[in-house]
Amino acid sequence: MSRGTRHVLPAVVAAALLGASAPAAESPGAVGKRAPTLVGEWLEPPALARADVAGKVVLVEFWTFDCINCLRTVPAMKRLHARFAAGGDVVIVGVHTPELAHERDPRAVRRAVERLALPYPVLLDPAMANWRAFDNHYWPALYVIDRRGSIRDLHIGELHEGTTSWRALVALIERLRRESA
């Protein structure tokens, strides 16, 4: 889970969600604050603009392709995308923030995204700008952002379909979808 260095991230100003959360003490002050604007180079699909996420629930996942906990979370993230993407009011964004030197290579990240068949946009964060903007400390970490752009929840660690954390996350996303922007 924690892989060392501390970073803050400028991420998507929009609405995102994340269900089962870690205690607020795990990420001092993140919950309730405005989400930073995501910055960097988009890998897949083409870049998301602020307008693409405005007024939507946004789930921002910090991950890296050689993190076993991140890899174990891929099925849950793909399932969330399959469940919510068609509605158009929930956006999932993967922020690839490398820990190891070989994870900084955009070609290696692209190969990992293709191998994993990730269906949602992936932002490259090799300088850890987004990581620092969010004051993130963990891989994987899932930030749920509401329609007004406020961070509503944080889930630290693996996420698996059918667990208590999964059910809480899905319930939160459904609740945030019903809130006004």
C-alpha positions as CSV (number, residue, x, y, z in Angstrom):
1,M,0.0,0.0,0.0
2,S,2.3,2.8,1.1
3,R,5.2,3.0,-1.2
4,G,7.3,5.7,0.3
5,T,7.4,9.2,-1.0
6,R,4.8,11.7,-0.2
7,H,3.2,13.7,-3.0
8,V,0.5,16.3,-3.6
9,L,-1.6,16.3,-6.8
10,P,-3.5,18.7,-9.0
11,A,-6.4,16.6,-10.2
12,V,-9.8,16.7,-11.7
13,V,-12.2,19.5,-10.5
14,A,-15.4,17.6,-10.9
15,A,-17.4,15.1,-9.1
16,A,-16.1,11.7,-8.2
17,L,-16.9,9.1,-5.7
18,L,-15.3,6.5,-3.7
19,G,-17.2,4.3,-1.4
20,A,-15.5,2.4,1.4
21,S,-13.1,4.8,2.9
22,A,-10.2,4.9,5.2
23,P,-10.4,7.1,8.3
24,A,-9.8,10.7,7.6
25,A,-6.7,10.6,9.7
26,E,-5.1,8.4,7.0
27,S,-5.1,11.4,4.6
28,P,-5.1,14.6,6.7
29,G,-7.7,17.0,5.6
30,A,-8.3,15.5,2.1
31,V,-12.0,14.7,2.6
32,G,-14.1,17.8,2.4
33,K,-11.6,19.8,0.4
34,R,-11.9,20.9,-3.2
35,A,-10.2,18.4,-5.6
36,P,-7.1,19.7,-7.3
37,T,-7.1,20.0,-11.1
38,L,-5.4,17.1,-12.8
39,V,-2.3,18.0,-14.8
40,G,0.0,16.0,-17.1
41,E,0.0,14.0,-20.2
42,W,-3.1,11.8,-21.0
43,L,-2.3,8.3,-22.2
44,E,-5.7,6.8,-22.9
45,P,-8.1,7.8,-24.3
46,P,-7.5,11.4,-25.5
47,A,-7.2,14.1,-22.8
48,L,-10.1,14.9,-20.6
49,A,-10.8,18.6,-20.3
50,R,-12.3,20.2,-17.2
51,A,-15.7,20.4,-19.1
52,D,-15.6,16.6,-19.5
53,V,-15.8,16.1,-15.7
54,A,-17.7,19.3,-14.6
55,G,-20.9,18.4,-12.8
56,K,-20.0,14.7,-12.7
57,V,-19.0,12.3,-10.0
58,V,-15.3,11.5,-10.4
59,L,-13.3,8.6,-9.1
60,V,-9.5,9.2,-9.2
61,E,-7.3,6.2,-8.7
62,F,-3.6,6.5,-8.0
63,W,-1.8,3.4,-9.2
64,T,1.3,2.1,-10.7
65,F,1.7,-0.9,-12.9
66,D,4.2,-2.9,-10.8
67,C,2.2,-2.5,-7.5
68,I,0.6,-5.9,-6.7
69,N,-2.1,-4.1,-4.7
70,C,-2.9,-2.0,-7.7
71,L,-3.0,-5.0,-10.0
72,R,-5.4,-6.8,-7.6
73,T,-7.7,-3.7,-7.8
74,V,-7.9,-3.6,-11.6
75,P,-10.9,-6.0,-11.8
76,A,-12.9,-3.8,-9.4
77,M,-12.0,-0.6,-11.3
78,K,-13.0,-2.2,-14.6
79,R,-16.3,-3.3,-13.0
80,L,-17.0,0.2,-11.7
81,H,-16.3,1.6,-15.1
82,A,-18.6,-1.0,-16.7
83,R,-21.3,-0.2,-14.2
84,F,-21.2,3.6,-14.3
85,A,-19.6,4.8,-17.5
86,A,-22.7,4.4,-19.7
87,G,-24.7,6.7,-17.5
88,G,-22.4,9.6,-18.4
89,D,-22.5,11.1,-14.9
90,V,-19.5,9.2,-13.4
91,V,-16.0,9.5,-14.7
92,I,-13.1,7.2,-13.6
93,V,-9.6,8.4,-14.1
94,G,-6.4,6.4,-13.5
95,V,-3.4,8.5,-12.4
96,H,-0.3,6.5,-13.1
97,T,2.2,7.7,-10.5
98,P,5.4,5.6,-10.7
99,E,7.4,4.4,-7.7
100,L,10.2,2.7,-9.6
101,A,12.4,4.0,-12.4
102,H,11.1,1.6,-15.1
103,E,7.5,2.7,-14.3
104,R,8.4,6.2,-15.6
105,D,8.6,5.1,-19.2
106,P,5.4,6.2,-21.0
107,R,5.8,3.2,-23.4
108,A,5.9,0.8,-20.5
109,V,2.8,2.4,-19.0
110,R,1.0,2.2,-22.4
111,R,1.9,-1.5,-22.7
112,A,0.6,-2.1,-19.1
113,V,-2.7,-0.2,-19.9
114,E,-3.1,-2.3,-23.0
115,R,-2.2,-5.6,-21.3
116,L,-4.7,-4.8,-18.4
117,A,-7.3,-3.6,-20.9
118,L,-8.1,-0.5,-18.9
119,P,-11.2,1.1,-20.4
120,Y,-10.9,4.5,-18.6
121,P,-8.6,7.5,-19.2
122,V,-5.1,7.3,-17.7
123,L,-3.0,10.3,-16.9
124,L,0.8,10.0,-16.6
125,D,2.1,11.6,-13.4
126,P,5.9,10.8,-13.6
127,A,6.9,13.9,-11.6
128,M,4.2,13.1,-9.0
129,A,2.6,16.5,-9.4
130,N,-0.9,15.1,-9.0
131,W,0.2,12.9,-6.2
132,R,1.5,15.9,-4.3
133,A,-1.5,18.0,-5.0
134,F,-3.8,15.4,-3.4
135,D,-1.2,14.9,-0.6
136,N,-1.5,11.2,-1.4
137,H,0.7,8.6,0.3
138,Y,-0.6,5.3,-1.0
139,W,-0.9,2.9,-3.9
140,P,-3.7,2.3,-4.7
141,A,-5.7,5.2,-3.4
142,L,-9.2,6.1,-4.7
143,Y,-10.5,9.6,-4.2
144,V,-14.3,10.1,-4.7
145,I,-15.1,13.6,-5.8
146,D,-18.7,14.9,-5.9
147,R,-20.5,16.9,-8.6
148,R,-19.3,20.2,-7.0
149,G,-15.7,19.1,-7.1
150,S,-15.2,18.3,-3.4
151,I,-13.4,15.2,-2.2
152,R,-16.1,13.2,-0.4
153,D,-14.2,10.0,0.4
154,L,-10.9,8.2,0.2
155,H,-10.3,4.4,0.0
156,I,-6.8,3.3,0.7
157,G,-5.6,-0.1,-0.5
158,E,-7.1,-2.9,-2.6
159,L,-10.7,-2.9,-3.6
160,H,-12.6,-6.1,-4.5
161,E,-16.1,-6.6,-5.8
162,G,-18.6,-8.0,-3.3
163,T,-16.7,-6.8,-0.2
164,T,-18.1,-4.4,2.4
165,S,-15.8,-1.7,1.0
166,W,-17.1,-2.4,-2.5
167,R,-20.8,-2.1,-1.4
168,A,-20.0,1.1,0.5
169,L,-18.3,2.6,-2.5
170,V,-21.1,1.7,-4.9
171,A,-23.7,3.1,-2.4
172,L,-21.7,6.4,-2.1
173,I,-21.5,6.7,-5.9
174,E,-25.2,6.1,-6.3
175,R,-25.9,8.7,-3.6
176,L,-23.6,11.3,-5.2
177,R,-25.2,10.7,-8.6
178,R,-28.5,11.9,-7.1
179,E,-27.0,15.0,-5.5
180,S,-27.3,18.2,-7.5
181,A,-24.2,19.9,-8.9
